[in-house]
């Protein structure tokens, strides 16, 4: 499962903070799993995201890796700087109705001029609070239960190309990928992701290893993974 694998990889990284390398047999003892499980973790795409690799019977940190990472022990200042550097001037960015988007939008640099697009009323209000953001609310009939405007003939949605998109699935699973609770939500997500250059998946612990009703895409479609393990401190890592 994703959550258990990520936890083991984080513990491996913690061990490597205090030494240059560690033997796989020692990791088996520390993690209380089989050697095969450790090797599967190290061969997974997530290991590359954490910047660790196996060589011989040892594990070490990769050199020259391209990880962008803030963990739960990082300060709010570090997290804000990390998120603020994701959005550039003239970016066209899509945000869905994710519950963490208010925090993410608040972290965007106040001086950056960008276009923020959404189908969510609450997300639109967050975008509107940014002084140099051009907020775009895609219209239709308002669904208060899911906080989205639903349109079955939305020419703007199907023609825009996005620099970045931030997508919040109800479930994120190794086998079933990213899933959401509504058919319309899946349709919007597929439409947006198909025309997005840089794709971010935003989730909390409760959505990992969970499967919802409607399929959107495989996990590997996303470029970056933003995990809120702490209510205020996101971890951002590259999906390799």
N, C-alpha and C positions, 0 to 999 in steps of 0.2 A: 504494500500500500504506500501511496505517496508520502503521507504524513510520517509514518514510521521510518521510511527511507531517508527523508529529509532530516529527521531528528538524529539518525545515526551519522549522517554525513556532517551535521553540525558538531556532533561530539568528536568526530575524527579531526575536524578543523581545530577544535579546542585543544586536542592533544598536541597538534602540530604547532600551536602557538608557543609551546614550551620546549620543543625539540625539532630538529631538522627532518627527522624521519622516524617512523615507528613500524615495527614488524607486524605483519598481518595476524600472527598468532597472539600478539599482545592485544590487538583490537578485538579479536574473538573473545578474549578474557574480559576486557573492559565492557564491551557491548552485550556480552552474554548471548551471542548468536553463533551460528555455525560459520566455518571458514567460507563455505559456498555463498552464504548470505552476504558476507563482507565483500567477496569478489563480485557478486552481482551488483551490489551498491556501487562499487568502484567502476564497473563497466557501464553503468547507466548514464544517460544524458545529464542527469542532475549532478553527478560527480564533476563533470566538466564545468558546470555552472559554479560549483564551489571552488574550482581551481585546485583540485587534488588529483593525484594520479598514483598508480601502482607501478613499481619497477622491481623485478625480481620478487623477493618475498616481503618487500617493504612498501610503505605508503609515504608520499612526500607532497609538498605543495608544488603545483606547476609554476614554472617561471613564465613571465610575460603573458599572464592570463588577462582577459578583458572583463573581469567581473566588476559589476557595480553593486555594492552590497552595504547595507546598513542593518545591523542586527538589533535585537531587542534591548541590548545594553547600551546602544548608542544614544547620544543626547538628542533632544528635540532640535537643537541648532544644527547638528549634523544631518538629521533627517530632512529638515526644511531646505538646507542647501542642496541635498541630493535631488529632491523632487523639483526644486526651482530650476535646476539645470536641464530638466527633461524637455521643457517647452521653449522654443525659440521664436524670435520675431517673425511674423508672417506665416507661422504655422496655422493650419486648419485642423482642429482637434475635435474628435467626437467623444462625448461622455454619455454613458447610459444612465440608468437610474440607481447606480450603486450607492450603498449607504456610506461609503468612505469618500465619495467624490467631493463632499464639502471640505474635508481636511486636505485632500490633494490639491484642489483648486486654491485653497487658502495659502498653500505653500508656494504657488507659482509666483515668480518675481513680479513685483508691482509694475516694473518698467517695461515689461515685455508686451508688445502689441501682437495679439493673436486673435483668431476667430474660433469661438467655442460653439460647437453644435450639439444639440441634444433633443430628445423627445420627452424629457422629464421636466416638469414644472419646477420642482425643488432644485434640480441641477442648474436649470436656467437662472434661477434667482442667485445661486452662488456665482455663476459666471458673470451675471450683471453687476456683482459687487466689485469686480476687478476693473480698475480705472481705464486700462488700455485694452480691454477685451471687447470684441464685437460679438455679442451673444446672439445665436440663431436658435429659435425654438421651432422645430418642425411640427406643423399643425395637424389637426384632425379632431376627432371626438375624444374628450378627456376621460381617462379611466382612473378614478381616484384610488382604486384598490392597488393598482400597480404603479401609480404616479407616472403615466405616460399618455401622450396624445397619439391616438391610433388613426392612421390614414391608410386606406387601401389603394390610393392612387397618388402616391407621393413622388412626383417627378424629381423634386430636389434631392430627396434621399437617394434615389437610384442613379443620380448623375454626379454627385459630388465626389471628389477624391480627397482623402484625408492624409495629412502628414503623419498623424498619430491617432490611435483610438484607445480608449480605456474601457474595457469590458469586464463586467462583474457577473460571472455565472452563479447559478444556484448550486451547481455541483461541478467538481473537477476530479476526474478519475483517470487512472492509467489506461484502462481498457476502453471506457466509454467517452473519454474526452470531456469537453466543456458542454454542460447541459443547462437548460433554463426551464422555468415553470410554465411558460405560455408559448403557444405556437407563434403568436405575433412577435414576441421577444426573440425567438429563434430566427424568424424571418428577417427582422431588423439587423440582428447581429451578423448573420451571414452576408447580408447586403453590404453592411458597413465594412466588415473585415475583408471582403473581396476587393475593396478599393482603398485599403489602408496600407501605407508604406511601412510604418512601425507600429506593431501591435502589442499592447500591454494587457495582461490579464490580472485583475485585482481580486483578491479573495481573503477570507479569514479562515481560521482553523476549522470552523464548522462546515465549510463548503468542500474542504479537501477530503478525498475518498468518498464523496457523496455523489449520487446520481439523481438528477431530476428528470422531468418528463420528456423534454424535447432536445434533440441533439443539435449542436451548433458546429463543432469542429473538433479535431484532435488537439491534444495539448501542444504538440509540436508546431502548430500553426502560429503560436504566439512567439514574439521575439523576447519579451521580458515578462517576468513574474513578480508581482508586487504582493507581498503577504503581510497582513496586519496581525502579527502575533501579539502585539500590545496595542491598546486602543489608540495610542498617539504615535507610535513609532513603526513605520513600515520597513520591511526588508525588500530590497529590489535586487534581483539577480537575472542574468541573461540566460535564456533558454537556448541551449546549444543542440 
